Structures are given as C-alpha cells and as structure tokens.
Amino acid sequence: MKIESSSTPKCRDLSQPGDDILVVLPQCLYAVFDGATDTSGAVVQGESPGRMAARQAGMAMVRYASTPDHALGSAQDLMRAMNQS
C-alpha cells in the first residue's frame, strides 16, 4: 500500500505546520481531519488551536477504531467522541 498526502499550511514560509491531520489505520480508518486556521497567531500547548483540535479529533477516532470489538456508531456518537476529546 502506498499512501501519499500533501497539506499546504497557510503560513507560506513553512515555518509552522499546517492544521490538517492525516490518520491511516490500514483496513480500518483513513481520514483527514481539517483543522480551522486561527489567524490570530494563538498557540495552545505549542501548536495552533486548529491543529490541536484536528489532532484531538483524530486521536478520538483512532481510539474508537482501535477497540477490538467496536461497532459502527452513529454519526452523532462519533461527533460526540471527537467533541469530548
């Protein structure tokens, strides 16, 4: 399997990473979490709020998909898990 991705950050000098998070769990989860860019320059725990939110949502879905006997939840269940994260 070969997966390629590209995400161009809003910061054109590439001094900061973009706000998008790619998650690949082969045969289980393929997702891009699109973080909203904060134009104020705010930083939360060393990263932009958009990247932090996208990372937290991605981690919530990795935890969900990694549960051995997970059942497909409703969209509301998945959104709840990401929002709580």
MILO-474687 format. One line per 10 residues: number of its first residue (from 1); their letters; for each residue x, y, z of N, C-alpha, C, O. Coordinates in steps of 0.1 Angstrom, whole numbers. Atoms other than C-alpha are relative to their C-alpha. Example, Ala and Ser with C-alpha at 12.3 -4.5 7.8 and 13.67 -1.06 7.14 Angstrom:
1	as	9,-12,0,123,-45,78,9,12,0,19,12,7 | -9,-11,0,137,-11,71,-8,11,8,-3,22,9
//
This chain:
1	mkiessstpk	8,-12,0,0,0,0,9,12,0,19,13,8 | -7,-12,0,13,34,-9,-10,11,2,-20,12,-6 | 9,-11,-2,-4,65,5,8,13,0,18,14,7 | -7,-13,1,7,100,-4,-10,11,4,-22,10,1 | 9,-11,-3,-7,132,10,8,13,0,20,13,1 | -7,-13,0,1,169,9,-10,10,7,-22,10,4 | 8,-10,-7,-11,197,31,8,13,0,19,13,6 | -8,-12,1,0,232,24,-5,10,11,-17,13,11 | 5,-9,-11,-1,254,56,-3,14,-5,3,18,-16 | 2,-14,3,-14,289,55,12,9,1,14,19,-7
11	crdlsqpgdd	-13,-7,-2,20,301,66,9,-4,-11,15,-14,-11 | -7,3,13,37,303,32,15,-2,1,21,-8,-7 | -14,2,-2,72,304,46,3,-14,6,15,-17,9 | -1,13,-5,66,269,60,7,-1,14,12,-11,17 | -6,0,-13,78,279,94,-9,-7,11,-4,-10,22 | 10,7,-9,47,263,111,-7,-11,-8,-10,-9,-20 | 7,10,7,30,231,103,-15,4,-3,-20,13,3 | 14,-3,3,-5,231,87,-9,-5,10,-4,-12,20 | 9,4,-10,-36,224,106,-8,-13,-3,-16,-17,4 | 6,13,4,-46,192,88,7,-12,5,19,-12,6
21	ilvvlpqcly	-5,12,-5,-41,158,103,-4,-12,-8,-16,-14,-10 | 3,12,7,-39,126,83,1,-12,9,11,-13,17 | 0,12,-8,-48,93,100,-2,-12,-9,-11,-12,-17 | 1,12,8,-42,59,84,2,-12,9,12,-14,15 | -1,12,-6,-50,27,101,-4,-10,-10,-16,-12,-13 | 3,8,12,-48,2,72,-12,-10,3,-13,-16,13 | 12,8,0,-81,-16,65,-9,3,12,-18,-5,16 | 8,-4,-11,-97,3,94,-5,14,-1,-17,17,0 | 4,-15,0,-96,41,92,10,7,-9,22,6,-8 | -7,-9,9,-85,65,65,-7,14,2,-19,15,-2
31	avfdgatdts	8,-12,-2,-93,101,74,10,12,0,22,11,3 | -7,-13,-1,-82,137,71,-8,9,9,-20,11,7 | 7,-9,-9,-91,160,100,5,14,-3,17,17,-2 | -3,-14,5,-92,196,87,-1,10,12,-12,14,15 | 0,-10,-10,-82,220,114,-3,14,-5,3,17,-16 | 3,-13,4,-95,255,112,11,9,4,16,10,15 | -12,-8,-2,-67,280,108,-4,12,9,-14,19,6 | 2,-12,-9,-66,307,136,10,11,-5,22,10,-4 | -8,-11,6,-54,339,120,6,9,11,14,18,8 | -5,-9,-11,-47,355,154,14,-4,4,21,4,11
41	gavvqgespg	-13,4,-5,-15,335,159,1,-6,13,12,-8,19 | 0,6,-13,-26,319,191,7,-14,-1,7,-20,-11 | -7,12,-1,-7,289,203,-6,-7,13,-7,-1,24 | 5,8,-11,-21,261,226,9,-12,1,10,-21,-8 | -9,11,-3,5,237,241,9,-2,-12,12,-13,-16 | -11,1,11,30,245,213,-6,-1,-14,2,-2,-23 | 5,2,14,6,242,183,-12,9,-1,-18,14,8 | 12,-8,2,-22,262,167,-12,-7,5,-13,-19,5 | 13,6,-4,-57,257,180,-6,-9,-10,-12,-19,-6 | 5,9,10,-68,243,147,6,-13,-1,0,-23,-2
51	rmaarqagma	-7,13,0,-41,217,146,-3,-8,12,-4,-20,11 | 3,7,-12,-47,208,182,-14,-6,0,-15,-18,4 | 13,6,1,-84,203,176,-1,-11,-10,-7,-21,-7 | 0,11,9,-78,182,145,8,-12,5,3,-23,3 | -8,11,-6,-52,161,163,-9,-7,11,-9,-19,11 | 9,6,-10,-76,156,192,-11,-9,-6,-15,-20,-1 | 10,7,6,-104,146,169,5,-13,-7,-1,-24,-6 | -6,12,6,-81,122,150,4,-11,11,1,-22,8 | -3,10,-11,-69,106,183,-12,-7,5,-12,-18,8 | 13,6,-5,-105,101,194,-5,-11,-10,-9,-21,-6
61	mvryastpdh	4,10,10,-112,82,161,9,-12,0,5,-23,-3 | -10,11,-1,-80,62,165,-4,-9,12,-4,-21,11 | 4,8,-12,-91,51,200,-13,-8,-3,-14,-19,0 | 12,7,3,-126,43,187,2,-12,-10,-2,-23,-7 | -3,11,10,-113,23,157,9,-11,5,8,-22,0 | -9,10,-5,-87,5,177,-6,-9,11,0,-19,15 | 7,9,-9,-112,-10,201,-4,-13,-7,-10,-13,-17 | 1,13,7,-112,-47,192,-14,-3,-5,-16,-8,-16 | 14,4,4,-150,-52,191,-9,13,-2,-21,12,1 | 8,-12,2,-161,-17,182,-11,-2,-11,-9,-9,-21
71	algsaqdlmr	11,1,10,-195,-15,164,0,14,-6,3,24,0 | 1,-13,6,-201,12,139,-10,9,7,-22,5,8 | 9,-9,-7,-215,41,158,-7,9,-9,-4,10,-21 | 7,-10,8,-239,67,146,9,12,-2,19,14,5 | -8,-12,3,-226,100,132,0,8,13,10,15,17 | 1,-8,-13,-238,116,165,10,-6,10,16,2,18 | -9,6,-9,-218,91,185,15,4,-3,22,7,6 | -14,-4,4,-186,98,165,3,15,3,13,18,8 | -2,-14,-2,-191,135,167,1,3,15,10,11,19 | -1,-1,-15,-197,133,205,14,-4,5,20,3,13
81	amnqs	-13,4,-4,-165,114,209,11,10,-4,20,13,4 | -10,-10,4,-145,139,189,-1,13,8,9,19,12 | 2,-13,-8,-160,169,207,4,-2,14,10,8,20 | -4,2,-14,-154,154,241,15,0,1,21,4,11 | -14,0,0,-118,148,232,6,14,-1,18,15,-1
//
